[in-house]
Amino acid sequence: MKIFIIFVAIFAVSGCGPVVGPRESPAEVIRAHIEAMNREDLEAAMSYIDSDGPNYAITRSTTEQLFKVYDIRYSVEVLGQVTSEKKGEVRMKVIQTTQKIAGPAFADNKITMYYVLKEGWFSWKIVSTEVLSGEYLKPNTP
């Protein structure tokens, strides 16, 4: 019995224990990721990305460079969830708007896309995005 209690304690302390509290929905994960991007909090933003996914390293590098060069405001409107053919995966259809606040030339845009998320042990993780359509926004002129 003591060995079982020790194992459970180590498992919980290591971060592999049971989830405490409600799990974030895929839509909440996307919104939290966007909020972290707006704060330019690299660690928080990357915590919502699947670290085992094929795009993790390039996403981290690109995001880090983006934060150094630009100040960008993101907004997202979640349109709905589409169940994937893959078990434990969902596609969230969103409209994401990206607008430059400061930095070199940048084309503000609005993109309709799927965020592809997979279900992990403790939360949903963003695996990739699939662009469906996009448009450039007209620059604000005084």
C-alpha positions in Angstrom: 0.0 0.0 0.0 2.9 2.4 0.8 4.4 1.9 -2.6 1.1 2.7 -4.3 0.8 6.0 -2.3 4.4 6.9 -3.1 3.8 6.2 -6.8 0.7 8.3 -6.9 2.5 11.1 -5.1 5.4 11.1 -7.5 3.0 10.8 -10.5 1.0 13.8 -9.3 4.1 16.0 -8.5 5.7 15.2 -11.8 2.7 16.8 -13.6 1.4 13.5 -14.8 -1.4 13.2 -12.3 -5.1 13.7 -12.8 -6.5 16.9 -14.1 -7.8 19.1 -11.3 -10.7 21.3 -12.3 -12.5 21.5 -15.6 -10.5 21.0 -18.8 -10.4 23.8 -21.3 -12.5 23.3 -24.4 -10.8 23.5 -27.8 -12.3 27.0 -28.3 -11.0 28.1 -24.9 -7.5 26.8 -25.8 -7.6 28.9 -29.0 -8.7 32.0 -27.2 -6.1 31.6 -24.5 -3.4 31.1 -27.2 -4.5 34.3 -28.9 -4.4 36.2 -25.5 -0.9 35.0 -24.9 0.1 36.1 -28.4 -1.3 39.5 -27.7 0.7 39.7 -24.5 3.8 38.5 -26.5 4.3 35.8 -23.9 6.2 33.2 -25.8 6.1 30.5 -23.1 2.4 30.9 -22.6 1.7 31.0 -26.3 3.7 27.9 -27.0 2.1 26.0 -24.1 -1.0 25.6 -26.3 1.0 24.2 -29.2 1.6 20.4 -29.5 5.3 20.1 -28.5 5.4 16.7 -30.3 3.9 18.1 -33.5 6.0 18.5 -36.7 5.5 22.3 -36.6 6.5 23.0 -33.0 10.2 24.1 -33.6 9.4 26.4 -36.6 6.4 27.8 -34.8 8.4 28.7 -31.8 11.2 30.2 -33.8 8.9 32.2 -36.0 6.8 33.5 -33.1 9.9 34.5 -31.2 11.2 36.5 -34.2 7.7 38.0 -34.8 7.6 39.3 -31.2 11.0 40.9 -31.6 10.1 42.8 -34.8 6.4 43.6 -34.6 3.7 44.6 -32.1 0.6 42.8 -33.5 -3.0 42.6 -32.3 -4.8 39.3 -32.9 -8.5 38.7 -32.6 -10.4 35.5 -33.2 -14.0 34.6 -33.7 -14.7 30.9 -33.2 -17.4 29.8 -35.7 -17.7 26.1 -34.7 -16.3 22.7 -34.2 -15.9 20.0 -36.8 -15.0 16.5 -35.6 -12.1 15.1 -37.5 -11.8 11.7 -39.0 -8.9 11.1 -36.6 -9.9 10.0 -33.1 -9.0 12.6 -30.5 -8.7 15.4 -33.0 -11.0 18.3 -33.7 -11.0 21.1 -36.2 -12.2 24.5 -35.0 -13.3 26.9 -37.7 -12.3 30.5 -36.9 -12.0 33.9 -38.4 -8.7 35.4 -37.3 -7.9 39.0 -37.7 -4.2 40.2 -37.5 -3.4 43.9 -37.4 0.0 45.6 -37.0 0.3 48.0 -34.1 4.0 48.8 -34.6 6.9 47.6 -36.7 7.9 47.4 -40.4 5.5 47.1 -43.3 2.9 44.5 -42.7 -0.4 43.6 -44.5 -3.3 43.5 -42.0 -5.4 40.5 -42.8 -8.5 38.5 -42.0 -8.2 34.7 -42.5 -10.9 32.0 -42.2 -9.2 28.8 -41.1 -9.3 25.6 -39.2 -7.3 25.2 -36.1 -6.5 21.5 -35.8 -6.3 20.4 -32.1 -5.6 17.0 -30.6 -6.7 15.8 -27.3 -3.8 15.3 -24.8 -3.8 13.8 -21.3 -4.5 17.2 -19.7 -5.6 19.5 -22.4 -6.3 20.1 -26.1 -3.2 21.2 -28.0 -2.9 23.0 -31.3 -1.3 20.8 -34.0 -1.7 23.0 -37.1 -3.8 25.5 -39.0 -5.4 25.1 -42.4 -6.2 28.3 -44.2 -9.5 28.3 -46.1 -9.6 31.8 -47.3 -8.1 35.2 -46.6 -8.3 38.9 -47.4 -6.1 41.9 -46.8 -7.6 44.7 -44.8 -7.5 48.3 -46.0 -5.0 50.3 -44.1 -6.4 52.8 -41.6 -5.9 56.3 -43.0 -6.6 59.5 -41.0 
